[in-house]
Amino acid sequence: MNRARGRGEGGAMDDIDRKILNLIQKEFPVTAEPFKEIGAVVGISEDEALERVRRLREEGIIRRIGAVFDPGKLGFVSALCAARVPEEKIRPFVETVNALPGVTHNYRRNNKYNVWFTVIAPSEESLEESLAGVKEKSGIVDILTMRAVRTFKVDASFEL
């Protein structure tokens, strides 16, 4: 096995890669030197920890590393939106939606409401202004806006 690259036989992840992934999913160190701490926990150097995380990102195993906040507890509002977009207007509509600073998800569905997205804003007024802007810029006005009535959080971490 090539320890420096963290590769097992056939290019598979090794135990250290799995330990790193388990750690950063739940306990990413919020310090000046997080990869130094990660390395210490899994028994490797800071440089090797950083290199492994870079490789896992390049390989698409890690898509992003970032904090997850509860928007409501921070005073923000959010909505799930569903839009009915003609096929020929999907690309410009999606580009318009993705230009909003508070969009967290945007995906297609096999439904008459074929583009769904979530958006977070600092106030109801700001949210309404953002959605009005999407309608004006895109010409798509059939957008359902659904506010959360009850929040369900699924732990989307995976023990490796």
N, C-alpha and C positions, 0 to 999 in steps of 0.2 A: 504494500500500500504506500502511496505517496503522501506522507503526513502533511507536508507543506501545502499541498493542494486540497487536502481533506477528502481524498477520493478513495473509495474502496474498489474492489474488483469490478470491472465493467463501468467505472465512472459513477457508481452509486455514492450517495452520501455515507459518511462514516458516523460513528457514535458521537464524535465531537461536534460535527455539524448538527446532529439531532439535539444535543444538549444546548447548543447555542440557540437553535430555533425554539426550543421549549422555554428557555430563559427570556428571550426577547419578546415573546408573545405576551407574557404576564408580568415580567419584572424588569423591563428595560431600565437600566440605571440612569437616573436623571442627575448626572454629575458632569464635571468638566472633562472627564476622561472615561466615558462609558465603556469603551472597548477594552480599556485596561482592566476594568472591573469584570467584564464578561470573560476576558482571558483568564483572570485569576480564578474565577469560579469553575471554569472548565479545564484549567490546567495548561494553558498555552499563553504565549506572549500577546501583548496588545496588538502588535503588527500582524500576527497570524490571525487573531480574532477579526481584525478589520478586513484582512484579505479574504477570509472565509465568507464574511457577510457580503463583501463586494461580489465574490464569485456566485454566491447563492442568489444575489440580485440579478446579475448578468444572465444567469441560467433561468430566471423567471420563477424560481422557488419563492423568493421574497419579492413581493410587488411594491411594498412601501413600508416604511417604518414611521409611525406617527402616533400622536396622542389621540384618544377618543374622549370627547367631552360630552356632557349632558347639556344640550343647548338650553333647555328650560331652566335648569338650575343656574345658568349664567344670565338669565333674563332674555334669551333669544326665543323666537318663535320658529316653527318649522311646519312644512307641509309636504305631503306626497301629492304629486300632480300627474295627471294622465292626459295626454293630448291625442287628438285624432288628426294625423298628419298624412296628406297624400304622399305616396311613394316618391314622387319627383321633388318634393319639398323637404324630405327628411334631413338631408345633409345640411342645408342652410338653417333649418330649425334647430337641429342639434348643436350647430356651431353657436347660434344665438343663445341657447340655454346654457351651454358650457362656458360662455363668456361671463355669466353671472358669478359673482364672487362666492356665493353661498351654496352652490350646487355640490352635493356630496355624491350623488349617484345619478346616472342617466343610462337608460337601457331600453331596448326594443322588446315588444311583446307581440305575440300572435293574437291580436285582438283588434276590434275597430278602434280602440284607444291604444295605439301602437307604440307610443313613446312615453315612457314613465320617467319621472325624475323627482328627487327630493331637493328641497331648498331650505336653507336656514337664513334668517334675517334678524337684525337687531330689534325690530318692532313690527307690529301688524302693518303699519303704514308703509314701511320699507318693503315688506314682503309683497304687498299689493302693488306698489310702484314697480317692483322688479317684474312681476308677472304681467302688468299692463305693458311694460316695455317689451317683453317677449312677444306679446300679441301684436303690438304695433310694428315691431321690426320684422317679424316673421310672416305676418298676415294670417297666422293660425289663431283663431279665436275660440275654438272648441277645446278648452283646457279645463278639466275638472281639478279643483283644489280641495284636498281632503286633509283636514286637521286631525291630529291624533286625539283620540278620546281617552285611550289608555295605552300606556307604553309597555311593550314586551321586549326585553333584551335577551338575545340568545348569546351565549358565550361562544364566540366563533374562534376559539383557540383549539389547537389540535395537538394532543400528546404524541410525540414522535419517539 
